Each structure stands twice: as C-alpha cells, then as structure tokens.
Amino acid sequence: MMDTLSASLKDALKKLAGKAVVDRAAVDELVKSLQRALLSSDVNVKLVMELSKAIRTRSLDEELPKNTNVREHVLRIVYQELVRLVYATADLKLEPQVILMAGLQGSGKTTTTAKIARYFQKKGMKVGVICADTFRPGAYDQLSTLCAKINIPCFGDPATTDARKIVREGLVATKDLEVIIVDTQGRHALEPDLIQEIIDLNVITKASHRWLVIDAALGQQASEQARRFHEAIGIDGVIITKMDGTAKGGGAMSAVAETKSGIVFIGAGETIEDLERFDANGFISRLLGMGDLQALAEKVQEAQAATEIDMDAMMKGHFTLRDMYKQLEALNKMGPLKQIMNMLPMGNMQLPEGVYDVTSTKMVRYRILMDSMTPQELDDPSIISSSRMQRIARGAGGTPEEVRELIKYYKMMHKTLKGLRGAAGGKFNMQRLMKRFSGMQ
Amino acid sequence: MFSGLRDRLQAARNRLSASIGAAAEAAQPADTVKTSEAEKAQSVAKNPTLADKVRVLIIERELVVSEKDIAGALDDLEMTLLESDIALPVAEALVSDIRKGLVGKHRKIGESVDSLVVKALKSALLKVLGSGFDLPTYIKTHERPVKILFTGVNGTGKTTTVAKIGAYLKKQGFSVVIGAGDTYRAGAIEQISVHAERLGIKIIEHQTGADPSAVLFDTVQYAEAHKTDVVLADTAGRFHNKSNLMSQLEKIRRVMKPDLIIYVDEAVAGNDAVVRAAEFDRTVGADAIVLTKADMDSRGGAAISIAHTIGKPLLFLGTGQAYDDIVPFEPEAMVEELLGGGPL
C-alpha cells in the first residue's frame, strides 16, 4: 500500500524533472499523490487540503530560484510546508517541573509515563510519579511495577477513587523531587465529568507541562480530540506512541496543528527505554513513505552550492588542485555518489554499478593526499617533482604511484572543464564529466 | 452512535441526488411544465394515440445516469468517507461500487432520484458490512466449552472487552471462565482479576511472565472439568509486525484450539486499522471483530474499513467504560440508521 503510494509520489516528482517551467498539470498530479499519501497516513482531511493548496499556490506563483530546476523547487516547497506543520519541537528543560499526562483510553499513557520518568532519571534528575488513574483496575499495579524496575518512587492508592485527593497527597509526598509526572486515567472529549476532572488536576498540580498522548494509529478523530483537550487544559506538547507498529502517526500531526504545540517524544517499543526525542524529518519521511525526502532536499541544496564553486573556478579558466579539493569535499558531504546521481535530474543516464564505490573511496584518498601538499603545490600542481611526490606520499601514508594517479586525475578534470567551457557555454555538464570519470577507472 | 457518519452520508446522498436531478433538468429543461401539460393532454385529449405518445415520450421517458453527471458528487462522497476514517483503499472501493450502481441506470422520470441514490448507497454499505454474528446462538449450537480467543494490538481494549463479553454472556445464562493470557504487561493480571471478581466470573491466572499458552491451556482444562459453557481467553497486545509475538499467538492457537478468534480494534483507528486487521487475519486468523471505543467517535469508519478488508462479521461495539456498554452489531439496522431510513 505505502510502497505504491510513495512510488506514485516519486513518479509525479519525476515528471517534474527536466521541465523548464512549472507545469500546472504536473504540479496538480504531484499534489494529488501527496494528498493520497497523507490521507493514508491519517492526516486530517482539512489539513491535507490546506497543505496541498499552499503547495500548489507556492509552486506555481513563486519564481524559480536561480540554479534550481523545477523538481527541486517544488520538492523544497513540499518539504518546507510539511516541516512547518511539525517543526516546532516542544521545549524540554532539565529543571524542576510537574508534567500532567492526558490522553484517550489505551493510548499508552501509563507506559509512556514510566518511559519519561526513565528519560529524566537518565539525565540525572530526581523523578517521582503519581498514579491518578483511579478507574482502570490494575493501573496502579502497572505503574508501580514499571517504576520499581527503575527505582523511581511511585505514589498512588488503589483503594481511593478520588483522583484529586491522590494528586494532592502525592504532591506533598513527592515535594523533594525535581520532576513529577502525573499519570491520569484515559478519557475522551465526550465525557464531561472526566474532562472536568483533568481540568481540576491541572489546577491542583499547577502543571508546567500538559502532554497529550496520541496513539500513532489514531485517525481523523485526532483533531477533534486534541482540540477539546486543548480547550480544557491547554496542551503544550504531544507524544506519539506505538510507532513501532505500521501506523504512520498522521493523527499526531493533526493534533499538533490543532494545539499549536510540538511533538515531545515518540514511543516505539514495549521496553522502558523505547522513547525517542522527536525528529521532524524522520517523521515526515515516514508519513510519505519516502525515506530520503529531507536528505534529498538538503543534498539538492548542497549540490547547488557545489556547482556554484565549480562554475566560479571554471569561468575563471583557472582550475587548481585547491578547486578540486573543494569540489571533492562538496561531493563527499553529499554522500555516496550513487545516491547523488539518483537524486540529480540526470535523465536516463546509467553508470556501471562498480564505478560509484571505487570513485568515492578514491576521492577520500585523493583528499588525504592533497592534505599533505603545500599551498604552493595546491596552487600550481606543475611544480610537483618526483621528490615532492615522495614527500607527499609519505605524509599521507601512501605511495608515489597514488600521487601520480591524483595528478593524472587532476589533469583530466582540468581538460574536461576546459572542454566544457567551450562546448556548453560555461554550463556545467555533469553527464560528460561522469563519462570521463568512468573512463578513468 | 455514528451520528457523524450518518450526517455526512445524508449530505452526500443529497448532493448525489442533486447532481442527477440537475442532469435531468439539463436534459429536459421544461420537464415539469411538459409533464403537467402532458397530463392535461392525456385527460382532455380525444385522440388516445396522441396521449399515449405524449405519455411515453414524457412520463415514462428514461434518463440514463452518466458518469459525468455524478463525478463531482462522488468525489465529495470519497472525501466524506475519508473524513469518517474509512481507509483510502476501502473508500475507493466503496465509491466505485456506488458508481457502478448508479452509472448507466435507467431512471424513470417518475421514480425519485433519492430512492435510486439510497438504493446504491445501501447496497454498497451492506455488501461491506455483511451479516452480523449472533454469539449466543453460536454458543448454543456448538459443543461446549466454546473457546474464544481475543487478539489485537496494544491498547485497543481487549481486557475490558473480555470483561464486558463475560458479563453479557453471564446475563444470557451461560457459565463463563476467563483465562488471564496477558502475562506480559505490568498490571494486566491484576486488571482482569479485578474485573472477574466484580463480575463473579472464575478466572485462571499464572504469574506475570508465565507462558500464555500454558495459562490458556489450564483455562480450557478447567472449563472441560467443570462443564463451563464458554472460555474467554485474553492475550497481551502485540503488533502485527513483530514476528516473535505473532508466533507466540500462533502457539496459543495451537495449544488451546479456539472455536472463535475475535479480533479487537478501536473505532478511532485510522488507515492502519486495515493493515493490521489484514495481517492478524493472515497470520492467526480472525472469525469476528469487536470494535471498541465507539462512543469516542461519531464516524465509525474503522468498522467499515476492517469489515471490508477481512470480510468478517462485526460482533460487538464497545460503547463506554461500564460492563454493559456493549452492543451486538446489526448491519441492517446500522445501514438503516446511517441512511436515515430513506424511502426504499
């Protein structure tokens, strides 16, 4: 299911590649497959509609930035719009605080309470937990068992049915501790008595944080529930649980949009350590079923920067080892060549598999060799004599043959770029460059 | 219940009717005027052949619903279904079903547009929801003890559902024993034993961390020895993508040989409901579904999604936190309610 969605998303993106102007039909298609991907991930329907409208308008109206092709342009807009929705990470300070947990039945509040206690404990805080769930049988047993495992004091009284009383007493009992987490009973927005109860608990505890726990599988209902909880106690953070299943957590995105807060933690597993800080990029990739969206957006940006350097060097008609070093550094930052080639809009160019790996390991070697050169040698490679080669090789822990190979590579690059300047009118022709590359191996 | 979905379906029905109505208007701009004239002509005319001609031409003239007429309304309907938490593939299947039911239909001018639309919606929904499942009758007609195994992911409400069904069956006059098969989650055994104690139901339990198969095997042994009617086997929540936990469930099934496997999920679940229901059905099987937390949600899309995906009947809806907050599911009644009992 998800695979076909991300495939159709990629197809739609592919259609944008190589276009000189933003094509309305292609953008529409992209927006449509994006909508489908987000809807299947349970993002709120209205939110999806707003989002896709913004993406369409921005894609069509915004001027194409220099050195950017249509695909990159649209991709960046998609990414920015998505990140804008979830980027606000809720602040998390290591200071004395009271945290009130809220959420629907079965969303994983109790387990998460113990996980958060463990998180603060590992950060060196003195943590205490109060069990204010007086309704569900076994709730106190569950929390106290979990707390006992990590030596955290757990206050509660399974015999009492008054949550307010327990919390009042619990606050007194835990007053010497720094972080106090109050676990509450599961409730939903259509239960007025329980909503009143959590409003009271919020007043009693003067909670510094009120975190809403959302099951990753929660569907369209998330918006509504989050809104009601927000109205009642002012949610300032969302925790997504059960991310170790196959659910995408789109409901949490709706909840974040509704409460104007951020995602604090992600729970992904049944053991007490299975709690992670939220990572917007990973989350979006999962939502869309595209593993490399952020990497792609960033790499495209870096690739542009790298191209600019090359352009400068080439236009000056002056290409030294220093320029090559910069270029290799830029390429290295972008990751394996193969990945870059897949991301850049290169049309249907195919390179033999082995070429990529050899090239990228060679590149690392080249950089090490260049690190052992003097500034004069970098600026003017022609002065590198055989004794200089010896010295460079020794400094880099290599052989003179390697240095010779590097010089050969430099000469080839130099020639290639010179040729490009004439033929392509200064436009960087990666395709031809890569041909030279592969010929070299 | 599901009032939200009902309202939305009503709106969709109106839009569909309007679209078809508009198409009809376009086809015959002066439809009503002509009809009345025709009626007049019919009553007054001396020449019967002319009256017949007019009648055939106007009153009994058929209108063919074309795909174009209803495309917009169907798109709206799909959004409506998605907003109601019906998973994307299911919503698509439903809409295409309704489209098939409408496009190419010859509608007589005399027939109300509304009834045509309702008919299409109703048959599509009923096809998905299937027939209900009558648990008391099932128990009566099968050899006792009837062993029922409850499965599902974490936090859907399996333990509460076991307690509720226990209370329901006890009220129906059956003897019940519960097996505390969730030996993993802290506090789970305490939770189910408090429920059992309150309801006066016998419970078989081991220590936390024990082999759930062993607990449930003992429960079945107890039931056979004491001629108990029904065994309700609780299990720990597990995710369908954890193969070790799924094979544990597989082992439980092998050991206790349940007559019924009931898959429990929540009504508020979104698209993932489809994925996990299908996976549970594939690995350990599912004979019926219980949908919990239906009071939380006025949309009820998960019911339709899950039913459509694994094609198994819905047994009960959980509608609250009390023991009697459980409603046997009747598809006919639900569809009737959803469509507001329109003319049929």
Interface residues (C-beta under 8 A of the other chain):
Chain A: M1 R36 L39 S40 S41 D42 V45 L104 Q105 G106 S107 G108 T110 F135 R136 P137 G138 A139 Y140 D141 Q142 L143 T145 L146 H188 A189 L190 D215 A216 A217 L218 G219 Q220 Q221 A222 Q225 T241 K242 D244 G245 T246 A247 K248 G250 G251 E270
Chain B: M79 L82 E83 S84 D85 A87 L88 P89 V153 N154 G155 T156 G157 Y184 R185 A186 G187 A188 I189 E190 Q191 I192 S193 V194 H195 T208 F239 H240 N241 K242 E266 V268 A269 G270 N271 D272 A273 V274 V275 R276 E279 T292 K293 D295 M296 D297 R299 G301 A302 Q321
